[in-house]
């Protein structure tokens, strides 16, 4: 099924997921009933429901550079969400502006900048956690009620007579999508090397180049692009991403201990296409509108060392601690194998490697990038071409141009 290439057969790793759920205090009988919610996030079938919040993590990096304010961006364009039928509109990143994390121009070391990013990101995380906690208070106060038909599909509700929005279910699966952390790590690694270690540029010069979308600063951009990029098995950047995951998961645990309210982290970047239009150029050398990572994956176009290196990069993080899910996309080129027999054998090995390395969830898709481009030029010839979008699959020709471009750029080189 995977070899068909449409992104079906998403894999979930019980050997990593179930022990992590037990450590998180989820009863074993409920944990064993886990499923996805029809997309990617983990829920407990028949035992709970899902609500989530989302942080645009790359926007939080931009806020760090500008001490809590968005970067000036006169180039900002409207964008469609994912479907061709969606209207275009401006996108405002899902972050809270105004929190002063420090004047980046005054930092003399990378560690100072990194700590400022953590202050900014943790502020964003706290805001999202508190929004969910307030929603939970309102829900328990009886401000909302579940649909009668939906209530009737849960045995626990039928047994107790209590509405599913009013503690009628034993599990509340609240989660925060933590955003495109690998692209953040790329930006931090580039800052660390080019600005703070090599001292080739100041923060002021970097910000000027970002605001100009690197017009007139191509040399700087090439240096930033040459810095280590997540997905190539390079500790210099992979460990930044892994450290962020650990810190974030620690913060979720602390919040639960302090408040008694449980929210699970999910390594998902939900609005990745729109965020690329809602922020400006970034310190990793990415220009405005160029893609950012979807979920806990490499930024499209940044892979240079193949799928083994990608898996090694991903596996360095404590993925199982992201109880909501640690979502990973692997997009292979159609010519990755000589034929079906070799292709199926390679896919079997790839799946086993992902399981052994501790990936908790991964989706493998196989695309012919030129076929996708031809579908853009001649959609009438490719009405049945199916691709993976993020937690679901769709007809390629029905997607927005922005999402089509993102999917094409995901495909790693052979």
LOGU-799011 format. One record per residue (C-alpha): residue in one letter; y, z, x; residue number from 1. Coordinates in pm, whole numbers, plus 50000, padded with zeros to 5 digits. Each point is the difference from the previous one (the first is absolute). Layout:
<atoms>
<atom rest="A" py="Y" pz="Z" px="X" nr="NUM"/>
...
</atoms>
This chain:
<atoms>
<atom rest="X" py="50000" pz="50000" px="50000" nr="1"/>
<atom rest="X" py="50237" pz="50080" px="50284" nr="2"/>
<atom rest="X" py="49920" pz="49667" px="50164" nr="3"/>
<atom rest="X" py="50136" pz="49817" px="49696" nr="4"/>
<atom rest="X" py="50333" pz="50116" px="50137" nr="5"/>
<atom rest="X" py="50184" pz="50107" px="49686" nr="6"/>
<atom rest="X" py="50041" pz="50363" px="50101" nr="7"/>
<atom rest="X" py="49738" pz="50138" px="49765" nr="8"/>
<atom rest="X" py="49757" pz="50281" px="50085" nr="9"/>
<atom rest="X" py="50242" pz="50264" px="50122" nr="10"/>
<atom rest="X" py="49804" pz="50257" px="50199" nr="11"/>
<atom rest="X" py="50023" pz="50380" px="49964" nr="12"/>
<atom rest="X" py="49841" pz="50220" px="50265" nr="13"/>
<atom rest="X" py="49816" pz="50291" px="49834" nr="14"/>
<atom rest="X" py="49910" pz="50154" px="50337" nr="15"/>
<atom rest="X" py="50370" pz="50055" px="50071" nr="16"/>
<atom rest="X" py="50141" pz="50041" px="49648" nr="17"/>
<atom rest="X" py="49763" pz="50258" px="49850" nr="18"/>
<atom rest="X" py="50020" pz="50259" px="50283" nr="19"/>
<atom rest="X" py="50381" pz="49964" px="50000" nr="20"/>
<atom rest="X" py="50010" pz="50069" px="49627" nr="21"/>
<atom rest="X" py="49788" pz="50311" px="50044" nr="22"/>
<atom rest="X" py="50235" pz="50122" px="50275" nr="23"/>
<atom rest="X" py="50291" pz="49939" px="49762" nr="24"/>
<atom rest="X" py="49840" pz="50232" px="49745" nr="25"/>
<atom rest="X" py="49877" pz="49738" px="49754" nr="26"/>
<atom rest="X" py="49674" pz="50119" px="49838" nr="27"/>
<atom rest="X" py="49703" pz="49801" px="50123" nr="28"/>
<atom rest="X" py="49889" pz="49895" px="49652" nr="29"/>
<atom rest="X" py="50344" pz="49854" px="49930" nr="30"/>
<atom rest="X" py="50035" pz="49846" px="50347" nr="31"/>
<atom rest="X" py="49672" pz="49813" px="49949" nr="32"/>
<atom rest="X" py="50154" pz="49826" px="49697" nr="33"/>
<atom rest="X" py="50288" pz="49849" px="50193" nr="34"/>
<atom rest="X" py="50103" pz="49644" px="49928" nr="35"/>
<atom rest="X" py="50311" pz="49788" px="50038" nr="36"/>
<atom rest="X" py="50257" pz="49973" px="49724" nr="37"/>
<atom rest="X" py="49950" pz="49627" px="49963" nr="38"/>
<atom rest="X" py="50218" pz="49942" px="50304" nr="39"/>
<atom rest="X" py="49946" pz="50191" px="50325" nr="40"/>
<atom rest="X" py="50083" pz="50367" px="49943" nr="41"/>
<atom rest="X" py="49719" pz="50252" px="49964" nr="42"/>
<atom rest="X" py="49953" pz="50180" px="49667" nr="43"/>
<atom rest="X" py="49720" pz="50214" px="49857" nr="44"/>
<atom rest="X" py="49839" pz="49807" px="49718" nr="45"/>
<atom rest="X" py="50005" pz="50195" px="49676" nr="46"/>
<atom rest="X" py="50149" pz="50307" px="50167" nr="47"/>
<atom rest="X" py="50364" pz="49911" px="50060" nr="48"/>
<atom rest="X" py="50292" pz="49764" px="49983" nr="49"/>
<atom rest="X" py="50245" pz="49863" px="50254" nr="50"/>
<atom rest="X" py="50375" pz="50014" px="50060" nr="51"/>
<atom rest="X" py="50171" pz="49903" px="50321" nr="52"/>
<atom rest="X" py="50329" pz="49970" px="50184" nr="53"/>
<atom rest="X" py="50090" pz="49774" px="50291" nr="54"/>
<atom rest="X" py="50209" pz="50008" px="50317" nr="55"/>
<atom rest="X" py="50126" pz="49686" px="50172" nr="56"/>
<atom rest="X" py="49929" pz="50128" px="50351" nr="57"/>
<atom rest="X" py="50168" pz="49715" px="50188" nr="58"/>
<atom rest="X" py="50316" pz="50067" px="49799" nr="59"/>
<atom rest="X" py="49977" pz="50362" px="50120" nr="60"/>
<atom rest="X" py="50004" pz="49869" px="50358" nr="61"/>
<atom rest="X" py="50315" pz="49803" px="49916" nr="62"/>
<atom rest="X" py="50157" pz="50315" px="49855" nr="63"/>
<atom rest="X" py="49923" pz="50179" px="50327" nr="64"/>
<atom rest="X" py="50194" pz="49737" px="50196" nr="65"/>
<atom rest="X" py="50295" pz="50039" px="49762" nr="66"/>
<atom rest="X" py="49991" pz="50378" px="49948" nr="67"/>
<atom rest="X" py="49889" pz="49985" px="49639" nr="68"/>
<atom rest="X" py="50180" pz="49683" px="49888" nr="69"/>
<atom rest="X" py="49857" pz="49650" px="49948" nr="70"/>
<atom rest="X" py="50087" pz="49741" px="50262" nr="71"/>
<atom rest="X" py="50273" pz="49752" px="49908" nr="72"/>
<atom rest="X" py="49825" pz="49678" px="49899" nr="73"/>
<atom rest="X" py="50222" pz="49714" px="49879" nr="74"/>
<atom rest="X" py="49695" pz="49769" px="50000" nr="75"/>
<atom rest="X" py="49821" pz="50191" px="49725" nr="76"/>
<atom rest="X" py="49819" pz="49771" px="49757" nr="77"/>
<atom rest="X" py="49826" pz="50051" px="49669" nr="78"/>
<atom rest="X" py="49622" pz="50008" px="49998" nr="79"/>
<atom rest="X" py="49709" pz="49969" px="49758" nr="80"/>
<atom rest="X" py="49738" pz="50273" px="49979" nr="81"/>
<atom rest="X" py="49669" pz="49814" px="50031" nr="82"/>
<atom rest="X" py="49953" pz="49759" px="49709" nr="83"/>
<atom rest="X" py="50177" pz="49666" px="49967" nr="84"/>
<atom rest="X" py="50100" pz="50095" px="49646" nr="85"/>
<atom rest="X" py="50181" pz="50315" px="50115" nr="86"/>
<atom rest="X" py="50379" pz="49972" px="49996" nr="87"/>
<atom rest="X" py="50186" pz="50018" px="50328" nr="88"/>
<atom rest="X" py="50219" pz="50299" px="50061" nr="89"/>
<atom rest="X" py="50145" pz="50226" px="50269" nr="90"/>
<atom rest="X" py="49767" pz="50264" px="50138" nr="91"/>
<atom rest="X" py="50120" pz="50346" px="50095" nr="92"/>
<atom rest="X" py="49746" pz="50176" px="50222" nr="93"/>
<atom rest="X" py="49832" pz="50308" px="49859" nr="94"/>
<atom rest="X" py="50176" pz="50254" px="50218" nr="95"/>
<atom rest="X" py="50272" pz="50255" px="49938" nr="96"/>
<atom rest="X" py="50314" pz="49921" px="50196" nr="97"/>
<atom rest="X" py="50250" pz="50252" px="50134" nr="98"/>
<atom rest="X" py="49780" pz="50236" px="50201" nr="99"/>
<atom rest="X" py="50154" pz="50029" px="50348" nr="100"/>
<atom rest="X" py="49714" pz="50009" px="50251" nr="101"/>
<atom rest="X" py="50229" pz="49972" px="50303" nr="102"/>
<atom rest="X" py="50227" pz="49753" px="50177" nr="103"/>
<atom rest="X" py="49757" pz="49764" px="50173" nr="104"/>
<atom rest="X" py="50272" pz="49888" px="50238" nr="105"/>
<atom rest="X" py="50009" pz="50350" px="50148" nr="106"/>
<atom rest="X" py="49627" pz="50022" px="50075" nr="107"/>
<atom rest="X" py="49914" pz="49972" px="50369" nr="108"/>
<atom rest="X" py="49619" pz="50005" px="49974" nr="109"/>
<atom rest="X" py="49736" pz="49840" px="49784" nr="110"/>
<atom rest="X" py="49876" pz="50343" px="49896" nr="111"/>
<atom rest="X" py="50340" pz="50078" px="49849" nr="112"/>
<atom rest="X" py="49988" pz="49678" px="49798" nr="113"/>
<atom rest="X" py="49641" pz="50063" px="49894" nr="114"/>
<atom rest="X" py="50083" pz="50349" px="49878" nr="115"/>
<atom rest="X" py="50293" pz="49857" px="49804" nr="116"/>
<atom rest="X" py="49764" pz="49753" px="49834" nr="117"/>
<atom rest="X" py="49765" pz="50284" px="49911" nr="118"/>
<atom rest="X" py="50291" pz="50193" px="49845" nr="119"/>
<atom rest="X" py="50098" pz="49694" px="49796" nr="120"/>
<atom rest="X" py="49648" pz="49913" px="49895" nr="121"/>
<atom rest="X" py="49907" pz="50359" px="49913" nr="122"/>
<atom rest="X" py="50312" pz="50023" px="49785" nr="123"/>
<atom rest="X" py="49887" pz="49687" px="49815" nr="124"/>
<atom rest="X" py="49650" pz="50143" px="49964" nr="125"/>
<atom rest="X" py="50131" pz="50329" px="49861" nr="126"/>
<atom rest="X" py="50212" pz="49814" px="49744" nr="127"/>
<atom rest="X" py="49697" pz="49805" px="49879" nr="128"/>
<atom rest="X" py="49782" pz="50310" px="49984" nr="129"/>
<atom rest="X" py="50262" pz="50184" px="49799" nr="130"/>
<atom rest="X" py="50035" pz="49706" px="49759" nr="131"/>
<atom rest="X" py="49627" pz="50014" px="49930" nr="132"/>
<atom rest="X" py="50011" pz="50377" px="49963" nr="133"/>
<atom rest="X" py="50282" pz="49972" px="49744" nr="134"/>
<atom rest="X" py="49809" pz="49730" px="49814" nr="135"/>
<atom rest="X" py="49701" pz="50234" px="49989" nr="136"/>
<atom rest="X" py="50218" pz="50280" px="49856" nr="137"/>
<atom rest="X" py="50132" pz="49771" px="49727" nr="138"/>
<atom rest="X" py="49654" pz="49870" px="49922" nr="139"/>
<atom rest="X" py="49861" pz="50351" px="49963" nr="140"/>
<atom rest="X" py="50295" pz="50090" px="49779" nr="141"/>
<atom rest="X" py="49871" pz="49747" px="49747" nr="142"/>
<atom rest="X" py="50272" pz="49738" px="50048" nr="143"/>
<atom rest="X" py="49741" pz="49718" px="50006" nr="144"/>
<atom rest="X" py="49671" pz="49934" px="49827" nr="145"/>
<atom rest="X" py="49717" pz="49767" px="50090" nr="146"/>
<atom rest="X" py="49906" pz="49712" px="49772" nr="147"/>
<atom rest="X" py="49739" pz="50110" px="49743" nr="148"/>
<atom rest="X" py="49759" pz="49725" px="50100" nr="149"/>
<atom rest="X" py="50033" pz="50087" px="50369" nr="150"/>
<atom rest="X" py="49948" pz="50370" px="49924" nr="151"/>
<atom rest="X" py="49684" pz="49906" px="49815" nr="152"/>
<atom rest="X" py="49848" pz="49834" px="50305" nr="153"/>
<atom rest="X" py="49978" pz="50330" px="50192" nr="154"/>
<atom rest="X" py="49711" pz="50233" px="49926" nr="155"/>
<atom rest="X" py="50199" pz="50295" px="50140" nr="156"/>
<atom rest="X" py="50280" pz="49939" px="49749" nr="157"/>
<atom rest="X" py="49761" pz="49958" px="49708" nr="158"/>
<atom rest="X" py="49827" pz="50325" px="50096" nr="159"/>
<atom rest="X" py="50315" pz="50208" px="50049" nr="160"/>
<atom rest="X" py="50228" pz="49836" px="49743" nr="161"/>
<atom rest="X" py="50280" pz="50019" px="50257" nr="162"/>
<atom rest="X" py="50213" pz="49689" px="50066" nr="163"/>
<atom rest="X" py="49934" pz="49828" px="50332" nr="164"/>
<atom rest="X" py="50368" pz="50048" px="50089" nr="165"/>
<atom rest="X" py="49977" pz="50371" px="49927" nr="166"/>
<atom rest="X" py="49722" pz="50127" px="50227" nr="167"/>
<atom rest="X" py="49729" pz="49828" px="49798" nr="168"/>
<atom rest="X" py="49850" pz="49871" px="50324" nr="169"/>
<atom rest="X" py="49881" pz="50210" px="50295" nr="170"/>
<atom rest="X" py="50161" pz="49784" px="50271" nr="171"/>
<atom rest="X" py="50355" pz="49875" px="50043" nr="172"/>
<atom rest="X" py="50005" pz="49724" px="50259" nr="173"/>
<atom rest="X" py="50362" pz="50011" px="50113" nr="174"/>
<atom rest="X" py="50076" pz="49807" px="50316" nr="175"/>
<atom rest="X" py="50284" pz="49866" px="50211" nr="176"/>
<atom rest="X" py="49969" pz="49656" px="50157" nr="177"/>
<atom rest="X" py="50125" pz="50057" px="50353" nr="178"/>
<atom rest="X" py="50126" pz="49646" px="50066" nr="179"/>
<atom rest="X" py="49953" pz="49744" px="50277" nr="180"/>
<atom rest="X" py="49948" pz="50242" px="50288" nr="181"/>
<atom rest="X" py="49864" pz="49742" px="50251" nr="182"/>
<atom rest="X" py="50329" pz="49808" px="49985" nr="183"/>
<atom rest="X" py="50184" pz="50329" px="50053" nr="184"/>
<atom rest="X" py="49780" pz="50065" px="50304" nr="185"/>
<atom rest="X" py="50080" pz="49651" px="50134" nr="186"/>
<atom rest="X" py="50370" pz="50077" px="49969" nr="187"/>
<atom rest="X" py="49970" pz="50340" px="50165" nr="188"/>
<atom rest="X" py="49791" pz="49860" px="50287" nr="189"/>
<atom rest="X" py="50258" pz="49726" px="50062" nr="190"/>
<atom rest="X" py="50284" pz="50251" px="49998" nr="191"/>
<atom rest="X" py="49808" pz="50225" px="50236" nr="192"/>
<atom rest="X" py="49935" pz="49727" px="50254" nr="193"/>
<atom rest="X" py="50308" pz="49777" px="49988" nr="194"/>
<atom rest="X" py="50280" pz="50246" px="49917" nr="195"/>
<atom rest="X" py="49889" pz="50336" px="50138" nr="196"/>
<atom rest="X" py="49763" pz="49920" px="50288" nr="197"/>
<atom rest="X" py="50126" pz="49668" px="50135" nr="198"/>
<atom rest="X" py="50357" pz="50075" px="49883" nr="199"/>
<atom rest="X" py="50069" pz="49631" px="49951" nr="200"/>
<atom rest="X" py="50213" pz="50062" px="49692" nr="201"/>
<atom rest="X" py="50182" pz="50284" px="49826" nr="202"/>
<atom rest="X" py="49949" pz="50098" px="49638" nr="203"/>
<atom rest="X" py="50343" pz="49854" px="49924" nr="204"/>
<atom rest="X" py="49896" pz="49665" px="50149" nr="205"/>
<atom rest="X" py="49673" pz="50010" px="49809" nr="206"/>
<atom rest="X" py="50174" pz="50072" px="49670" nr="207"/>
<atom rest="X" py="50245" pz="49716" px="50059" nr="208"/>
<atom rest="X" py="49709" pz="49763" px="50059" nr="209"/>
<atom rest="X" py="49818" pz="50121" px="49687" nr="210"/>
<atom rest="X" py="50312" pz="49955" px="49788" nr="211"/>
<atom rest="X" py="50032" pz="49644" px="50134" nr="212"/>
<atom rest="X" py="49630" pz="49934" px="49930" nr="213"/>
<atom rest="X" py="49968" pz="49942" px="50375" nr="214"/>
<atom rest="X" py="50240" pz="49703" px="49993" nr="215"/>
<atom rest="X" py="50126" pz="49981" px="50358" nr="216"/>
<atom rest="X" py="49749" pz="50267" px="50110" nr="217"/>
<atom rest="X" py="49683" pz="49798" px="50046" nr="218"/>
<atom rest="X" py="49932" pz="50148" px="50343" nr="219"/>
<atom rest="X" py="50003" pz="50350" px="49852" nr="220"/>
<atom rest="X" py="49777" pz="49885" px="49716" nr="221"/>
<atom rest="X" py="49742" pz="49856" px="50240" nr="222"/>
<atom rest="X" py="49992" pz="50329" px="50190" nr="223"/>
<atom rest="X" py="49948" pz="50196" px="49679" nr="224"/>
<atom rest="X" py="49727" pz="49760" px="49887" nr="225"/>
<atom rest="X" py="49828" pz="50040" px="50338" nr="226"/>
<atom rest="X" py="49970" pz="50377" px="49953" nr="227"/>
<atom rest="X" py="49655" pz="50127" px="49887" nr="228"/>
<atom rest="X" py="49907" pz="49918" px="49640" nr="229"/>
<atom rest="X" py="49757" pz="50184" px="49774" nr="230"/>
<atom rest="X" py="49667" pz="49823" px="49952" nr="231"/>
<atom rest="X" py="49939" pz="49900" px="50362" nr="232"/>
<atom rest="X" py="49822" pz="50319" px="50115" nr="233"/>
<atom rest="X" py="50298" pz="50125" px="50200" nr="234"/>
<atom rest="X" py="50032" pz="50378" px="50010" nr="235"/>
<atom rest="X" py="50373" pz="49980" px="50069" nr="236"/>
<atom rest="X" py="50062" pz="49892" px="49640" nr="237"/>
<atom rest="X" py="49675" pz="50090" px="49822" nr="238"/>
<atom rest="X" py="50040" pz="50367" px="50088" nr="239"/>
<atom rest="X" py="50351" pz="50002" px="49856" nr="240"/>
<atom rest="X" py="49859" pz="49878" px="49669" nr="241"/>
<atom rest="X" py="49707" pz="50243" px="50017" nr="242"/>
<atom rest="X" py="50237" pz="50288" px="50079" nr="243"/>
<atom rest="X" py="50211" pz="49913" px="49697" nr="244"/>
<atom rest="X" py="49691" pz="50005" px="49779" nr="245"/>
<atom rest="X" py="49898" pz="50342" px="50132" nr="246"/>
<atom rest="X" py="50349" pz="50143" px="49958" nr="247"/>
<atom rest="X" py="50029" pz="49867" px="49646" nr="248"/>
<atom rest="X" py="49658" pz="50136" px="49900" nr="249"/>
<atom rest="X" py="50092" pz="50338" px="50150" nr="250"/>
<atom rest="X" py="50317" pz="49998" px="49787" nr="251"/>
<atom rest="X" py="49800" pz="49929" px="49684" nr="252"/>
<atom rest="X" py="49771" pz="50293" px="50083" nr="253"/>
<atom rest="X" py="50298" pz="50229" px="50061" nr="254"/>
<atom rest="X" py="50160" pz="49898" px="49672" nr="255"/>
<atom rest="X" py="49681" pz="50082" px="49811" nr="256"/>
<atom rest="X" py="49976" pz="50343" px="50166" nr="257"/>
<atom rest="X" py="50367" pz="50078" px="49937" nr="258"/>
<atom rest="X" py="50020" pz="49883" px="49637" nr="259"/>
<atom rest="X" py="49645" pz="49998" px="49868" nr="260"/>
<atom rest="X" py="50060" pz="49639" px="49891" nr="261"/>
<atom rest="X" py="49762" pz="49739" px="50138" nr="262"/>
<atom rest="X" py="50111" pz="49650" px="50095" nr="263"/>
<atom rest="X" py="49781" pz="49774" px="50209" nr="264"/>
<atom rest="X" py="50128" pz="49763" px="50268" nr="265"/>
<atom rest="X" py="49913" pz="49630" px="49967" nr="266"/>
<atom rest="X" py="50050" pz="49762" px="50293" nr="267"/>
<atom rest="X" py="50138" pz="49723" px="49780" nr="268"/>
<atom rest="X" py="50315" pz="49790" px="50029" nr="269"/>
<atom rest="X" py="50049" pz="49899" px="49639" nr="270"/>
<atom rest="X" py="50312" pz="49782" px="49987" nr="271"/>
<atom rest="X" py="49964" pz="49843" px="50344" nr="272"/>
<atom rest="X" py="50125" pz="49654" px="49903" nr="273"/>
<atom rest="X" py="50308" pz="50134" px="49827" nr="274"/>
<atom rest="X" py="50073" pz="50254" px="50273" nr="275"/>
<atom rest="X" py="50019" pz="49711" px="50249" nr="276"/>
<atom rest="X" py="50294" pz="49870" px="49793" nr="277"/>
<atom rest="X" py="50152" pz="50343" px="49932" nr="278"/>
<atom rest="X" py="50051" pz="50097" px="50365" nr="279"/>
<atom rest="X" py="50146" pz="49810" px="50292" nr="280"/>
<atom rest="X" py="49853" pz="49901" px="50334" nr="281"/>
<atom rest="X" py="49797" pz="50273" px="50170" nr="282"/>
<atom rest="X" py="49959" pz="50133" px="50357" nr="283"/>
<atom rest="X" py="49658" pz="49839" px="50046" nr="284"/>
<atom rest="X" py="50172" pz="49659" px="50023" nr="285"/>
<atom rest="X" py="49937" pz="49910" px="49637" nr="286"/>
<atom rest="X" py="50276" pz="49792" px="49840" nr="287"/>
<atom rest="X" py="50122" pz="50048" px="49643" nr="288"/>
<atom rest="X" py="49742" pz="49890" px="49738" nr="289"/>
<atom rest="X" py="49719" pz="49980" px="50254" nr="290"/>
<atom rest="X" py="49694" pz="50196" px="49885" nr="291"/>
<atom rest="X" py="49924" pz="50365" px="50041" nr="292"/>
<atom rest="X" py="49652" pz="50150" px="49988" nr="293"/>
<atom rest="X" py="49817" pz="50045" px="49676" nr="294"/>
<atom rest="X" py="49821" pz="50337" px="50000" nr="295"/>
<atom rest="X" py="49852" pz="50131" px="50328" nr="296"/>
<atom rest="X" py="49969" pz="49655" px="50160" nr="297"/>
<atom rest="X" py="50168" pz="49804" px="50273" nr="298"/>
<atom rest="X" py="50332" pz="49834" px="49925" nr="299"/>
<atom rest="X" py="49924" pz="49634" px="49916" nr="300"/>
<atom rest="X" py="50040" pz="49777" px="50304" nr="301"/>
<atom rest="X" py="49959" pz="50282" px="50253" nr="302"/>
<atom rest="X" py="49623" pz="49980" px="50064" nr="303"/>
<atom rest="X" py="49908" pz="49852" px="50338" nr="304"/>
<atom rest="X" py="49662" pz="50148" px="50095" nr="305"/>
<atom rest="X" py="49777" pz="49941" px="49701" nr="306"/>
<atom rest="X" py="49828" pz="50204" px="49736" nr="307"/>
<atom rest="X" py="49828" pz="50248" px="50236" nr="308"/>
<atom rest="X" py="50334" pz="50109" px="50140" nr="309"/>
<atom rest="X" py="50140" pz="50030" px="49647" nr="310"/>
<atom rest="X" py="49717" pz="50231" px="49892" nr="311"/>
<atom rest="X" py="50042" pz="50211" px="50314" nr="312"/>
<atom rest="X" py="50372" pz="50039" px="49931" nr="313"/>
<atom rest="X" py="49944" pz="50106" px="49641" nr="314"/>
<atom rest="X" py="49719" pz="50242" px="50085" nr="315"/>
<atom rest="X" py="50218" pz="50213" px="50231" nr="316"/>
<atom rest="X" py="50164" pz="50168" px="49698" nr="317"/>
<atom rest="X" py="49841" pz="50282" px="49796" nr="318"/>
<atom rest="X" py="49941" pz="49759" px="49712" nr="319"/>
<atom rest="X" py="49773" pz="50222" px="49794" nr="320"/>
<atom rest="X" py="50279" pz="50252" px="49954" nr="321"/>
<atom rest="X" py="50179" pz="49745" px="49781" nr="322"/>
<atom rest="X" py="49806" pz="50100" px="49690" nr="323"/>
<atom rest="X" py="50193" pz="49756" px="49782" nr="324"/>
<atom rest="X" py="49863" pz="49720" px="50220" nr="325"/>
<atom rest="X" py="50062" pz="49847" px="50342" nr="326"/>
<atom rest="X" py="50022" pz="49633" px="49902" nr="327"/>
<atom rest="X" py="49932" pz="49728" px="50254" nr="328"/>
<atom rest="X" py="50010" pz="49620" px="49968" nr="329"/>
<atom rest="X" py="49816" pz="49776" px="50245" nr="330"/>
<atom rest="X" py="50080" pz="49629" px="49954" nr="331"/>
<atom rest="X" py="49776" pz="49774" px="50207" nr="332"/>
<atom rest="X" py="50047" pz="49626" px="50058" nr="333"/>
<atom rest="X" py="49746" pz="49776" px="49827" nr="334"/>
<atom rest="X" py="49878" pz="49870" px="50337" nr="335"/>
<atom rest="X" py="49912" pz="50347" px="50127" nr="336"/>
<atom rest="X" py="49633" pz="49893" px="49990" nr="337"/>
<atom rest="X" py="49815" pz="49673" px="50049" nr="338"/>
<atom rest="X" py="49833" pz="50017" px="49660" nr="339"/>
<atom rest="X" py="49871" pz="50225" px="49720" nr="340"/>
<atom rest="X" py="49707" pz="50149" px="50194" nr="341"/>
<atom rest="X" py="50215" pz="50102" px="50296" nr="342"/>
<atom rest="X" py="50284" pz="50103" px="49768" nr="343"/>
<atom rest="X" py="49785" pz="50236" px="49794" nr="344"/>
<atom rest="X" py="49853" pz="50152" px="50316" nr="345"/>
<atom rest="X" py="50346" pz="50058" px="50146" nr="346"/>
<atom rest="X" py="50121" pz="50152" px="49674" nr="347"/>
<atom rest="X" py="49704" pz="50238" px="49996" nr="348"/>
<atom rest="X" py="50085" pz="50112" px="50353" nr="349"/>
<atom rest="X" py="50368" pz="50032" px="49909" nr="350"/>
<atom rest="X" py="49925" pz="50216" px="49696" nr="351"/>
<atom rest="X" py="49770" pz="50225" px="50201" nr="352"/>
<atom rest="X" py="50263" pz="50038" px="50271" nr="353"/>
<atom rest="X" py="50265" pz="50098" px="49745" nr="354"/>
<atom rest="X" py="49767" pz="50264" px="49852" nr="355"/>
<atom rest="X" py="49902" pz="50138" px="50342" nr="356"/>
<atom rest="X" py="50364" pz="50016" px="50111" nr="357"/>
<atom rest="X" py="50091" pz="50210" px="49696" nr="358"/>
<atom rest="X" py="50208" pz="49754" px="49797" nr="359"/>
<atom rest="X" py="49997" pz="50136" px="49647" nr="360"/>
<atom rest="X" py="50089" pz="49684" px="49808" nr="361"/>
<atom rest="X" py="50031" pz="49640" px="50112" nr="362"/>
<atom rest="X" py="50025" pz="49657" px="49848" nr="363"/>
<atom rest="X" py="49889" pz="49688" px="50185" nr="364"/>
<atom rest="X" py="50140" pz="49663" px="49894" nr="365"/>
<atom rest="X" py="49940" pz="49659" px="50159" nr="366"/>
<atom rest="X" py="50262" pz="49728" px="49971" nr="367"/>
<atom rest="X" py="50070" pz="49651" px="50122" nr="368"/>
<atom rest="X" py="50373" pz="50033" px="50074" nr="369"/>
<atom rest="X" py="50052" pz="49624" px="49979" nr="370"/>
<atom rest="X" py="49833" pz="49993" px="49659" nr="371"/>
<atom rest="X" py="50242" pz="50270" px="49885" nr="372"/>
<atom rest="X" py="50295" pz="49796" px="50124" nr="373"/>
<atom rest="X" py="49863" pz="49693" px="49824" nr="374"/>
<atom rest="X" py="49976" pz="50208" px="49682" nr="375"/>
<atom rest="X" py="50371" pz="50073" px="50034" nr="376"/>
<atom rest="X" py="50074" pz="49630" px="50031" nr="377"/>
<atom rest="X" py="49751" pz="49881" px="49736" nr="378"/>
<atom rest="X" py="49923" pz="50289" px="49762" nr="379"/>
<atom rest="X" py="49830" pz="49765" px="49753" nr="380"/>
<atom rest="X" py="49719" pz="49946" px="50254" nr="381"/>
<atom rest="X" py="49926" pz="50371" px="50048" nr="382"/>
<atom rest="X" py="50006" pz="50160" px="49656" nr="383"/>
<atom rest="X" py="49681" pz="50198" px="50073" nr="384"/>
<atom rest="X" py="50096" pz="50131" px="50345" nr="385"/>
<atom rest="X" py="49966" pz="50381" px="49991" nr="386"/>
<atom rest="X" py="50155" pz="50237" px="50255" nr="387"/>
<atom rest="X" py="50028" pz="50373" px="50048" nr="388"/>
<atom rest="X" py="50350" pz="50126" px="49920" nr="389"/>
<atom rest="X" py="49967" pz="50369" px="50076" nr="390"/>
<atom rest="X" py="49783" pz="50207" px="49765" nr="391"/>
<atom rest="X" py="49910" pz="49697" px="49795" nr="392"/>
<atom rest="X" py="49930" pz="49629" px="50030" nr="393"/>
<atom rest="X" py="50190" pz="49717" px="49833" nr="394"/>
<atom rest="X" py="50037" pz="49624" px="49988" nr="395"/>
<atom rest="X" py="50201" pz="49900" px="50304" nr="396"/>
<atom rest="X" py="50207" pz="49737" px="49815" nr="397"/>
<atom rest="X" py="50115" pz="50261" px="49747" nr="398"/>
<atom rest="X" py="50149" pz="50228" px="50264" nr="399"/>
<atom rest="X" py="50365" pz="50006" px="50099" nr="400"/>
<atom rest="X" py="50096" pz="49801" px="50307" nr="401"/>
<atom rest="X" py="50082" pz="50325" px="50177" nr="402"/>
<atom rest="X" py="49650" pz="50139" px="49942" nr="403"/>
<atom rest="X" py="49838" pz="49667" px="50089" nr="404"/>
<atom rest="X" py="50179" pz="50000" px="50334" nr="405"/>
<atom rest="X" py="49894" pz="50358" px="50069" nr="406"/>
<atom rest="X" py="49633" pz="49919" px="49933" nr="407"/>
<atom rest="X" py="50011" pz="49695" px="50229" nr="408"/>
<atom rest="X" py="50155" pz="50208" px="50278" nr="409"/>
<atom rest="X" py="49727" pz="50264" px="49967" nr="410"/>
<atom rest="X" py="49732" pz="49762" px="50126" nr="411"/>
<atom rest="X" py="49915" pz="50098" px="50356" nr="412"/>
<atom rest="X" py="49953" pz="49738" px="50271" nr="413"/>
<atom rest="X" py="49643" pz="49898" px="50074" nr="414"/>
</atoms>
